[in-house]
Every structure is written in structure tokens, then in C-alpha cells.
Amino acid sequence: MTSTSKTKTPQATSPASNDRTSRIRHLNDMLRRLPVPPFGQLVITAGIDALDAHEQAAILAKVGRFDEFTPDNDPHGEHDFGALDHNGARYFWKIDYYDLAMAMHSPDAADPKVTKRVLTVMRADEY
């Protein structure tokens, strides 16, 4: 999933789709950079929790700075997944969209009034 050249993610064809995708991408980027309410919720797996606070912070900083989006790892242009390396280990992060009760998928991921975003960060071997 790592690429040496950065390629912009292709945009959807209709203007309405472009606006919706741009809004989702913007909301996801905000959550990655600051994974706290009101932007969403951060979940870390046991593999991340086992690391010391300094290592956790370094990984979360890399998640926030991640910009290696390509058509292969971001086919919908939403910036909702990434993979990175840190100190010899591979890590994944993923953003999911839930309704406000967190009972099912969000009815509209582009609308923060009806969506709770969850950023999950994990070691790749925990996937």
C-alpha cells in the first residue's frame, strides 16, 4: 500500500457527488488530525494500547499527517483508510461512519448532524 509517487484520488463524476465526497473527505481529515469529540471517537486496539505513550503519540501523529492517498488505497476519495510503518511494524487506520446511537451505519456520512465517526488505529497483524 505504500507508494513512492503520490497520485490524486479521482473524483466522482457528478457535481453533487463531488461535493458530498469532498465533505466526507474533509470531515475524515479533521478527525485524523484531531481524533476527539466533536470530530469523532478514537479507538485503539490492544496492540496499540500495549505501546508506551510516546510510541502511541508518534503513531497517532503519523495518522494525522498521512497523505499518501492513491486510487488503490482510497478508491472513493474519502480518506477513510491508510497504512503506515513505524519502528519496523505496519499499522492500519480506518474511519467508519455510524448513526448517532452507534447502532448502524450512518444514513449520510457527509452530514455530521447524523453521523458519528470512529477512527480505529491498529497493528496490521491485528486485522
C-alpha positions as a LaTeX table, in Angstrom:
\begin{tabular}{lrrr}
\hline
Residue & $x$ (\AA) & $y$ (\AA) & $z$ (\AA) \\
\hline
Met1 & 0.00 & 0.00 & 0.00 \\
Thr2 & 2.97 & 2.31 & 0.24 \\
Ser3 & 3.60 & 4.30 & $-2.89$ \\
Thr4 & 6.64 & 6.27 & $-3.92$ \\
Ser5 & 4.63 & 8.65 & $-6.06$ \\
Lys6 & 1.51 & 10.41 & $-4.90$ \\
Thr7 & $-1.49$ & 10.32 & $-7.17$ \\
Lys8 & $-4.59$ & 12.36 & $-6.54$ \\
Thr9 & $-7.66$ & 10.30 & $-5.85$ \\
Pro10 & $-10.09$ & 10.52 & $-8.77$ \\
Gln11 & $-13.24$ & 12.49 & $-8.13$ \\
Ala12 & $-16.76$ & 11.24 & $-8.72$ \\
Thr13 & $-18.38$ & 12.32 & $-11.96$ \\
Ser14 & $-21.39$ & 14.40 & $-10.88$ \\
Pro15 & $-21.04$ & 17.78 & $-9.11$ \\
Ala16 & $-23.32$ & 16.59 & $-6.28$ \\
Ser17 & $-21.14$ & 13.52 & $-5.78$ \\
Asn18 & $-18.03$ & 15.70 & $-5.80$ \\
Asp19 & $-19.48$ & 17.97 & $-3.09$ \\
Arg20 & $-20.56$ & 15.01 & $-0.96$ \\
Thr21 & $-17.23$ & 13.22 & $-1.33$ \\
Ser22 & $-15.33$ & 16.46 & $-0.59$ \\
Arg23 & $-17.38$ & 16.96 & 2.58 \\
Ile24 & $-16.75$ & 13.38 & 3.76 \\
Arg25 & $-13.04$ & 13.70 & 2.98 \\
His26 & $-12.84$ & 17.00 & 4.89 \\
Leu27 & $-14.62$ & 15.54 & 7.94 \\
Asn28 & $-12.38$ & 12.46 & 7.89 \\
Asp29 & $-9.24$ & 14.58 & 7.61 \\
Met30 & $-10.37$ & 16.67 & 10.59 \\
Leu31 & $-10.88$ & 13.52 & 12.69 \\
Arg32 & $-7.50$ & 12.08 & 11.72 \\
Arg33 & $-5.75$ & 15.30 & 12.70 \\
Leu34 & $-7.63$ & 15.72 & 15.97 \\
Pro35 & $-9.26$ & 12.42 & 16.99 \\
Val36 & $-11.54$ & 13.78 & 19.71 \\
Pro37 & $-15.14$ & 14.98 & 20.00 \\
Pro38 & $-16.80$ & 16.72 & 18.27 \\
Phe39 & $-14.95$ & 15.33 & 15.24 \\
Gly40 & $-15.47$ & 11.71 & 16.29 \\
Gln41 & $-14.10$ & 8.99 & 18.50 \\
Leu42 & $-10.72$ & 7.28 & 18.61 \\
Val43 & $-10.46$ & 3.53 & 19.18 \\
Ile44 & $-7.10$ & 1.84 & 19.60 \\
Thr45 & $-6.61$ & $-1.89$ & 19.62 \\
Ala46 & $-4.74$ & $-3.93$ & 22.22 \\
Gly47 & $-1.58$ & $-3.80$ & 20.09 \\
Ile48 & $-1.56$ & $-0.01$ & 20.21 \\
Asp49 & $-2.59$ & 0.10 & 23.86 \\
Ala50 & 0.39 & $-2.10$ & 24.75 \\
Leu51 & 2.81 & 0.55 & 23.46 \\
Asp52 & 4.12 & 3.30 & 25.71 \\
Ala53 & 2.51 & 6.75 & 25.48 \\
His54 & 5.37 & 8.17 & 23.41 \\
Glu55 & 5.00 & 5.46 & 20.75 \\
Gln56 & 1.22 & 5.82 & 20.72 \\
Ala57 & 1.58 & 9.58 & 20.21 \\
Ala58 & 4.09 & 9.06 & 17.39 \\
Ile59 & 1.75 & 6.67 & 15.57 \\
Leu60 & $-1.24$ & 8.98 & 16.01 \\
Ala61 & 0.83 & 11.88 & 14.69 \\
Lys62 & 1.65 & 9.82 & 11.58 \\
Val63 & $-2.05$ & 9.04 & 11.14 \\
Gly64 & $-2.80$ & 12.76 & 11.32 \\
Arg65 & $-0.12$ & 13.62 & 8.76 \\
Phe66 & $-0.91$ & 10.72 & 6.41 \\
Asp67 & $-1.26$ & 11.99 & 2.83 \\
Glu68 & $-0.31$ & 9.01 & 0.66 \\
Phe69 & $-3.79$ & 8.59 & $-0.79$ \\
Thr70 & $-3.93$ & 6.83 & $-4.15$ \\
Pro71 & $-6.69$ & 5.24 & $-6.22$ \\
Asp72 & $-5.56$ & 1.88 & $-4.80$ \\
Asn73 & $-5.93$ & 2.76 & $-1.11$ \\
Asp74 & $-8.63$ & 5.46 & $-1.46$ \\
Pro75 & $-10.89$ & 4.39 & $-4.35$ \\
His76 & $-13.85$ & 6.51 & $-3.19$ \\
Gly77 & $-11.80$ & 9.61 & $-2.36$ \\
Glu78 & $-12.99$ & 9.74 & 1.26 \\
His79 & $-9.60$ & 9.47 & 3.03 \\
Asp80 & $-11.05$ & 6.73 & 5.25 \\
Phe81 & $-8.15$ & 4.23 & 5.32 \\
Gly82 & $-4.38$ & 4.23 & 5.49 \\
Ala83 & $-1.39$ & 2.06 & 6.23 \\
Leu84 & 1.92 & 3.21 & 7.63 \\
Asp85 & 5.15 & 1.89 & 9.07 \\
His86 & 6.59 & 2.82 & 12.45 \\
Asn87 & 9.68 & 1.35 & 14.08 \\
Gly88 & 9.60 & $-1.74$ & 11.89 \\
Ala89 & 5.91 & $-2.53$ & 12.34 \\
Arg90 & 2.96 & $-1.96$ & 9.99 \\
Tyr91 & $-0.12$ & $-0.12$ & 11.21 \\
Phe92 & $-3.57$ & 0.45 & 9.73 \\
Trp93 & $-6.12$ & 3.11 & 10.47 \\
Lys94 & $-9.75$ & 3.16 & 9.33 \\
Ile95 & $-12.67$ & 5.54 & 9.72 \\
Asp96 & $-16.18$ & 4.13 & 9.94 \\
Tyr97 & $-19.48$ & 6.04 & 9.90 \\
Tyr98 & $-22.25$ & 5.25 & 12.38 \\
Asp99 & $-25.58$ & 6.76 & 13.24 \\
Leu100 & $-25.60$ & 8.84 & 16.44 \\
Ala101 & $-26.77$ & 5.87 & 18.54 \\
Met102 & $-23.92$ & 3.79 & 17.06 \\
Ala103 & $-26.45$ & 1.08 & 16.25 \\
Met104 & $-25.98$ & 1.03 & 12.47 \\
His105 & $-24.26$ & 2.76 & 9.59 \\
Ser106 & $-24.82$ & 6.48 & 9.24 \\
Pro107 & $-27.69$ & 7.49 & 6.98 \\
Asp108 & $-25.41$ & 10.18 & 5.46 \\
Ala109 & $-21.66$ & 10.18 & 6.12 \\
Ala110 & $-21.43$ & 13.71 & 4.72 \\
Asp111 & $-23.71$ & 15.09 & 7.45 \\
Pro112 & $-22.08$ & 15.39 & 10.91 \\
Lys113 & $-25.52$ & 16.02 & 12.44 \\
Val114 & $-26.45$ & 12.38 & 11.79 \\
Thr115 & $-23.01$ & 10.74 & 11.81 \\
Lys116 & $-20.59$ & 9.63 & 14.47 \\
Arg117 & $-17.15$ & 8.92 & 13.03 \\
Val118 & $-14.92$ & 6.31 & 14.61 \\
Leu119 & $-11.20$ & 6.25 & 13.86 \\
Thr120 & $-9.67$ & 2.85 & 14.64 \\
Val121 & $-5.88$ & 2.50 & 14.78 \\
Met122 & $-4.33$ & $-0.98$ & 14.92 \\
Arg123 & $-1.27$ & $-3.04$ & 14.20 \\
Ala124 & $-1.64$ & $-4.68$ & 10.80 \\
Asp125 & $-1.28$ & $-8.12$ & 12.39 \\
Glu126 & $-4.42$ & $-7.43$ & 14.45 \\
Tyr127 & $-6.57$ & $-7.03$ & 11.33 \\
\hline
\end{tabular}
